[in-house]
Amino acid sequence: MKIGIDTMGGDFAPIEAIKGAKDYLAGNSDAQLFLIGDEEKIGPLLTEYSLPAEACTVVHAPQVIDMHEHPIKALKEKQQSSIAVGFGLLAKNKIDAFISAGNTGAMLVGAMYSLNPVEGVLRPTISTIIPKENGGTGLLLDVGLNSDCKPEQLNQFAIMGSVYAQNILGIENPRVALINIGEEEGKGNLLAQAAYALLKVNRHINFIGNAEGRDIFIDKADVLVCDGFTGNIILKLAESFYEITQRKGINHEYLDRFNFENHGGTPVLGVSKPVIIGHGISKSKAFKNMIILAQQMIEKDILGKLKSELEN
């Protein structure tokens, strides 16, 4: 198993990526890590943090795509950037998964255009973990990749989210709900109404109907489906409340579960290889958890199971 890490992506690169790799290797020996970045910058860190040479391969990538660069333009002009090199390795099957806390747009563009979509997928999607009040965990998708959606895409998001929830979150028969402005069938805009009709007859999922905003953090559903515009607003709102509690010194075990580092990053579901995107402010804990997630996706063949479910 070979996992590529963009060591130059993120506000605290490359040191936090290297520290995350070290923490991962301290508890695991299943993966060979490909550390992609500027050799002059990451080489001394490998010595400083005593990363085992037999578990790490350095791939030189002298360029960096900055956070505010235009994704398509940057990928075209910076062919030797850590993100471009990472996707090149992934496309050529030299690594099995790729993770980065760098430019989100460049990661999404790279995933969309460097890799083939899983057969049958209309549009890939990204998700986020939802901490439930009762201690459980749910999944919300899409959270920003597809601002405008068609009903058929939401129907597929429900299938992909269910496969992920079953295999990564360990939920045997995940309940799927459609984010809407009311519980009753027939509520919502044209997209929600048309999507409801498809979800209702989808035998590959356990559809339970609509969920309102007040239902997101309680134990009503395990997979919550919406367009990326709505999902991104929900995600950023939740992040802002967590940041406010931290600034005000409000501590509670439930609120602590909103710390993104506990989950590492979000996978791009629907492309042919595991791609994990982390927050720009990721530190070592987030990098470690992204590597673990990539390992889980490879071991459990999540993308193969997505393909099988969609074919059926």
C-alpha positions, -999 to +999 in steps of 0.1 A: +000+000+000+015+033-011+001+066+001+012+099-013+013+130+009+016+166-003+041+178+023+040+214+009+002+220+012-013+239+041-005+268+063+020+248+084+038+229+057+060+210+056+066+205+093+031+194+103+029+170+074+061+154+084+051+152+121+018+136+110+036+110+090+058+102+120+028+098+143+011+075+117+042+054+114+046+051+151+013+031+153+012+016+118+035-002+094+011-011+067+018+017+043+047+031+024+046+069+025+055+089-005+065+124+008+060+148-021+077+182-019+109+202-020+137+179-009+157+208+005+129+216+029+117+182+039+150+163+039+163+179+072+129+173+088+130+136+081+163+135+100+151+158+128+119+137+134+136+104+128+113+090+102+122+055+092+139+055+058+124+021+049+089+034+053+093+067+034+101+077-002+108+113-010+095+126-044+110+160-053+085+186-063+101+221-062+070+242-069+040+250-046+005+260-055-005+287-031-039+288-014-052+317-034-040+308-069-065+299-096-067+261-096-068+254-133-042+280-142-019+269-114-020+232-123-012+240-159+016+264-151+031+245-122+036+210-135+063+204-108+041+214-079+035+189-051-002+187-061+005+181-098+032+156-091+010+138-066-018+134-091+007+123-117+018+095-095-017+086-087-028+085-123+002+063-132-006+038-104+027+046-086+007+054-054-027+041-043-040+073-026-032+110-024-037+134+005-032+172+008-041+202+029-032+225+001-053+245-024-087+229-023-097+240-057-065+226-072-071+193-054-107+191-068-096+200-103-068+175-101-092+148-089-117+155-116-093+157-145-064+135-136-085+105-126-113+087-142-147+088-125-160+056-110-181+040-138-216+052-136-209+083-115-226+114-128-206+138-106-181+131-078-190+146-044-173+156-011-188+150+024-182+160+060-186+142+093-216+152+114-212+147+152-246+137+167-258+148+201-261+112+212-225+104+205-231+089+171-217+100+138-234+110+105-224+121+070-234+152+051-229+155+013-224+174-009-206+201+009-192+223-019-181+204-049-214+207-067-231+240-060-258+233-086-272+197-087-297+176-106-321+152-089-302+122-103-270+135-087-285+138-053-298+102-058-263+090-064-249+110-035-273+090-013-259+057-026-222+068-023-229+082+012-245+050+023-216+029+011-191+052+029-212+052+061-214+014+061-178+007+055-160+037+072-184+048+099-196+012+106-233+019+103-250-013+092-281+001+075-276+039+073-308+060+073-308+085+044-326+118+046-330+147+022-322+182+036-354+202+031-374+231+046-401+207+059-407+171+068-437+165+045-433+150+010-439+178-016-420+204+004-391+224-009-379+237-043-381+219-076-348+201-070-358+188-036-392+177-048-378+158-078-350+143-057-375+131-031-393+111-058-361+094-069-349+087-034-383+073-024-380+044-049-343+038-046-339+003-033-302+006-027-307+030+003-327+032+035-346+065+027-366+079+056-378+112+040-369+148+046-348+163+074-349+199+085-320+220+097-330+213+133-325+176+126-289+177+114-272+171+148-297+148+164-301+111+157-327+113+129-306+102+100-271+088+092-266+102+057-279+137+049-281+146+012-282+181-003-267+202-031-232+216-025-244+252-020-266+242+010-241+217+024-212+242+023-233+268+043-241+241+069-205+231+071-191+266+075-218+275+100-209+245+122-172+254+119-179+290+130-198+279+161-169+256+170-145+285+166-166+308+187-167+283+215-130+279+214-124+317+215-148+320+245-133+291+264-165+270+263-155+234+267-177+204+263-170+169+250-197+172+224-183+205+211-148+189+209-161+165+183-165+194+159-127+197+157-119+188+121-085+173+131-103+144+147-114+133+112-085+146+092-101+154+059-128+146+034-126+121+006-136+128-030-162+101-036-168+090-071-133+092-086-112+060-093-086+065-066-088+077-030-082+114-028-083+131+007-086+168+011-076+184+044-082+218+059-056+245+052-048+248+089-042+211+093-016+201+119+000+168+126-031+151+141-051+159+110-024+146+087-022+114+107-059+109+105-060+116+067-034+089+062-054+065+083-086+073+063-067+067+030-055+034+044-091+024+053-105+034+019-078+012+002-082-018+025-120-018+023-121-011-014-146+017-010-144+028-046-149-007-059-179-011-037-193+023-050-189+010-085-207-023-077-236-006-060-241+019-088-239-009-115-266-028-096 
